[in-house]
Amino acid sequence: MLSAHAKQSTSAYDFSFQSIDGGTLDLASFTGQPLLIVNTASQCGFTPQYDGLQALYEAYQTDGLVVIGVPSNDFGKQEKGDADDIKEFCEVNFNITFPMTDKVSVKGNGAHPFYDWARAEVGFAGRPRWNFHKFLIGPDGQIADWFASTTAPDSAKVKTAIEALLPR
């Protein structure tokens, strides 16, 4: 069931998250920029993808790409820590500099409204089924593509999709 906010939303830029640093991470502040929004977990077999996400951010940040990590404990209970624990883990182990949100749910009745909206936009097949599911948002705020957890951030498929959204 979609939240009231998700039903009224027309783009990803209509949503905000609580930042891992405190305060609000308002996606509208990135209007016109492509976003790669990834639900993450610190104790997952896919956790090494943080390296690829950071590399993407560093490679394309000057062209406008914003990578946003969204910690979640929904799959396998693999994100047990609080915001401070998660932030420290990401900084110490992966030198993460891209924006991160506070821990949220990405599935079920308690899902963050962004994930309700995204699931409605991409349908059943494109919903997150595990940690490190990736939504690529175009500069227009619409979902341009999505990538399963098994698709590495530094894969040609992801890079090609990102490059298609960047200014020429």
N, C-alpha and C positions, 0 to 999 in steps of 0.2 A: 504494500500500500504506500503510495507516494505521500510525502509530507505536504502540507499546505504550501510551504515555500517552494518545494520542488515543482508542484503543479503550476505555480505562477511564473516560474523562471523560464527565460528564453535563451539564456546562454550561461556558460560557466562563470562569466564575470558577475553574475547575480549572487554569488556565494562568497562567504568568508569562513575562515577557520580561526580557532584560537592558535596563536603562534606558540611554538615550543619555548620561545624566549619571553612569553607573556605578551599581552596585547593582542591585537587583531591582525590577521593576515587576510586582507581584503583582496580577493581576486580581481576586483575592478581596478585596482591600482596597476594591473598588468594589461589593461585593455589595449588591444592592437598587437600584443605579443603572443607568440606561441608558447604554450605551457605543456610540460610533461608532468602529469600528476601520477604519483606512484604510491600505492599502499605498501608500507615497509614493515619489517620485523627484525629484531636484533639476533634472534636465535633460530634462524631459518636456513635451510640449505641454499637458498637464493640470496642470503645476506651479502655474499661477496659482490653482488650486483651493485652495491653502493659504489664500488670503484668505477664501474662503467658509467653510472649516473653522474658522478663527480666529473669524470672525463668529458662527458657530453656537455655538462654545464660549463666547464672551462673552455671547451672548443667553440661553443656556439653562443655563449653569454653576450659577447659584444655584438652579435647579430640579432639579439633580442630574445633568445630562448631562455625561459625560466623553468628550472626543474624544481618541483615541490614534493618533498617527502611527507607522507601521511602515515605515521606509525599506527598500527592497529594490532589488537590482540585477538582478532576474530578467527584466525586460522591456526590451529594447533597450539593456541595459547603461547605463541612464540615472541610476544612483546610484553613481558611482565612488568618492566620498570615504569617509573614515573617520568615526567618530562625531563628532569635533571639527569636521571640515569641514562635515558635514551640519547640526550644531547651529548653527554660525556662519551658514551660508547661510540657515537658517530664521529665525533671530533678526534678522539684518541686513535680509533682503529682505521678510520677511512678519510680523515681530514675533510669532512663534509663542510662546505661553505654555502651550499644552496639552501633556500628557505625550507624549514620543517614546521609542521603543525604539531600541536599537542596530540596525544593519542585519542583516536576516535574509532567508532565502529563503521565498517564499510558495507555491512550486509545486515539483512533482517529488519525488524521493526524499529530498532534503535539506530539505524544507519544515519550517518551525517546526510543532510539534505542534498549536498553535491552528489553523493553516491546514489541516492534515490533518483535524482534527475538523470545522471549518466546512465543508469541501468534502464530507465525508460527510453532514453535516446538510442541506445545500442541494442536493446533487446536481450533476451535470455542468454544467447551465445557470448555476448561481450561483457557480461558481468564479471566482477572479480571472483575467482574460484580459489585463489590462494594469495599469499603474500607476493609482492612485486609485480602485480598487475599494473599495466601502464595505460593511461588515457592521454592521447595527444590532442591538445586543444588548439585549434587554428586561431589566427589573429582576429577572426570574427567572433570568437567565443564558443564556436560549435565544435563538437567532437569530430576531428579529422580522421582519427584512426584509434585503434586500441591494440594492445599487444599482451598476450598471455605471459604469465610468470616465466615460462620457459624461453621466451624471446629475450636474449641478452640486450641490454641497453646499447652496447657498442656494435650490435649486429648491423649489417648493411641494410636490412629492412627498416630498422628504426632510423638510422642515419638518413636514408633516402627520403623517408616520410618527413623528417624534420627539415631537411634541406629544401624540400618542395614548399615549405611554409615561410621560409626566410626571405627577406627582401633581396632582390638581385642587384 
